[in-house]
Amino acid sequence: MSNTLAGLIVYRFRYIPIEGDAMTGEGHRLTVMETATRSVIEVRV
């Protein structure tokens, strides 16, 4: 599993998501707002 929110998102998607990708889990919607080459920078909960 992961220790960070960004790590959880990458784990669930199985790839580095692009801006606008979203997922729902445990009653929360997580939307990727900003990414860098190999990481998620900002997530909206």
SVG drawing of the C-alpha trace seen along z (x, -y; Angstrom):
<svg xmlns="http://www.w3.org/2000/svg" viewBox="-19 -21 28 23">
<polyline fill="none" stroke="black" stroke-width="0.4" points="0.0,0.0 1.0,-3.6 1.9,-6.2 0.7,-9.3 -2.4,-10.3 -0.5,-10.7 1.0,-7.2 -2.5,-5.8 -3.7,-7.3 -0.8,-5.9 -1.3,-2.5 -5.0,-2.4 -4.5,-3.7 -1.4,-1.5 0.1,-4.4 0.9,-8.1 -2.5,-9.7 -2.9,-12.9 -4.6,-16.1 -8.4,-15.6 -8.2,-11.8 -10.4,-11.0 -11.3,-8.0 -13.9,-7.4 -13.1,-5.4 -14.6,-5.0 -17.0,-7.9 -14.5,-10.4 -13.8,-11.6 -10.1,-12.2 -9.3,-14.3 -5.7,-14.9 -5.3,-18.6 -1.5,-18.8 1.2,-16.4 4.9,-16.4 6.9,-14.1 6.7,-11.2 4.6,-12.3 1.2,-13.7 1.6,-17.2 -1.9,-18.3 -5.1,-16.4 -8.6,-17.7 -10.6,-15.7"/>
</svg>
